[in-house]
Amino acid sequence: MAIKEITSLSIFIICIATIFLQSTTTIEAVLCHETDKAALLNFKNKITKDPSRLLETWNQSTDCCTHWDGVGCDHNGRVVNLSRPGVFTGPDDSPWDTELYGTISPSLGNLEFLQILNLASQKFLTGSIPSELGKLSHLTNLLLNRNRLNGTIPTSLQNLRKLKFLSLSNNLLSGSVPDFVFQDMSSLISLSLSENQLSGEIPSSIVKLVSLQRLDLHKNNFSGGMPSDIGSVKNVIDINLSENQLSGTIPISIGELSKLGALDLSLNRLSGNIPSSLLKLPSLTFCRLSDNKLSGSISSSSIGGTGLYRLYLENNMLTGEIPDSFGTLTSLSDLSLKNNRFTGKIPSSFGNLTNIFEIDLSRNGLSGPIPSQLVKLKSLQVLDLSFNPLNLVNIPTWLSEMKQLQRLYLAGTGLVGELPEWLTTMGVQYLDLSSNALAGELPRWIGNMQSLYSLNLSNNGFHSTIPIEFKNLVGVMELDLHSNNFTGGLESIFDKKINVMGMGYTILDLSDNMFAGPIGEDIGNLDIMQFTETLILSNNPFGGSIPKSLGNLNNYLQTLKLEKNGLTGEIPAELSNANLFSIVLSNNNLTGGIPSRLINLTWLKELDVSNNMLSGEIPPHNATFPAASFEGNSGLCGSPLPPCNTA
């Protein structure tokens, strides 16, 4: 269940209501009420630009009930439906994306019989929400989401007691939400205020919404605690309060929400234990509590919601052992417990999770061995056990039977010795064995792992040259070999052909090795480098100059680090052709000046040319770089270094 999408029930009800109300205009030709017509024309007058011609049929000489697009009337000629959404299905069933510029006229408050007001996704409606909308006592649907409305939520909305659907999401609304505004909205089914700049506490009147099925307040600045009696909203199916600043504990009453199917409280400041009843809710399928300050252990008896499909508890402070009862969650597709403080062994009961797609237990205090029962997980595609004190020594051989495994992360798990050749029998696309004690030569058979997309062997003890067979890894786009003792040239790395998608490396980190140079002058002309975003070659004894051809990587290159490479010559002005965010050229023997265009690149955030032999005045620049970025060049002067001596 997608927590951030309007439920299909909501869409169905809105569509049926819209069709019914619009159809009333075709049954009898009833003239539009003059008050309503004037209100609509006033609304049109406040629209400064209508590139999609949504209001083209609105004019004084025609009847608003029978001739105006997006307007529906009842049998008395009173407007009951004003629907001009920015995204809808056209006559040929293709999606139409439209837009209106301007403000919402207060005159809409004169449409006293209006039931549906839908101006969603027009994208360029600005100004505040008129308080006059609070006079629309018959309103059941108020949809103003995905615009640029600002200001506060009017207190007058409390008068909309028949409201069923209220969406003000994806605007620029600010301030606190009046605590009493939802006090009498007992018919409200869906409330979405997400992706605004709202602050203060969540209104306690939310617990009065006895019909509420969907509550979405994510991505605001709400603070304080969750309503303690949230369990009163008995019919709620989806709750999304993520990306706020909520603190305190998760209310125990949340365990009373027997219909709750999706819960997202991530990216807040919630603390304390996870209520023991939460993970036993019978309808719960999606639960994300990640990126909080939750603590305590998870008891075996607190696990029981067998319909749970996705569970994310990462980036908290949870402790204790992972209970065996996790093995009863047989519907689980995704489980993430990473970056907590779990200890003990990985439960062998995980072998019962036969529908699981991803398991992430990384960055905890778990001990080995990895239970061989995991071999039964025929659907498992992602296994991340990185940075746990597993003391594996060897990669378990039974992993070779998991042909469906696409991502295997065993960084920092105590591996030693050489790579096992049976890795070639797997179809792994992402392999991370970094931060271990693997050593010896990089084997020639590695060229047979042609399913690889990402390979990370960094921070180990490999000490060979790169075998020529490495160029057979045409699928590798992310390569990280930093902090080893690799020697020789880079030919096998750069001789690799582009893959079937016409792409080569996107990330390449070969730093902190003993690779010999110089760096090939044509590196920026190679097909495999044309999509490279990150190139890090620091701390290798390359010598030679910085290749001018790096400037040809102008479409994608963002990070270039050539620190401690024994480089000589000048900084090529051609580097200014790339859209660089970060340039590190420190601790070399570079001479000459700093190119003016380079230091003034639009997106440049980091520049470090310290400890070279550069000279001249630092060109004027808009970005702020610390003096340390230029120090160690006796010939450099000018801001942020001392001014040049003009005598």
Salt bridges, closest charged atoms under 4 A:
ASP36 OD2 - ARG78 NE 3.08
GLU56 OE2 - ARG53 NH1 3.98
ASP97 OD1 - LYS123 NZ 2.73
GLU112 OE2 - ARG78 NH2 3.47
ASP184 OD2 - ARG161 NH2 3.66
GLU195 OE2 - HIS218 NE2 3.29
ASP216 OD2 - ARG214 NH2 3.13
ASP216 OD1 - HIS218 ND1 2.67
GLU243 OE2 - LYS4 NZ 3.60
GLU256 OE1 - LYS234 NZ 3.20
ASP264 OD2 - ARG288 NE 3.66
ASP334 OD1 - ARG310 NE 3.34
GLU469 OE1 - ARG444 NH1 3.08
ASP480 OD1 - HIS482 ND1 2.67
ASP509 OD2 - HIS482 ND1 3.67
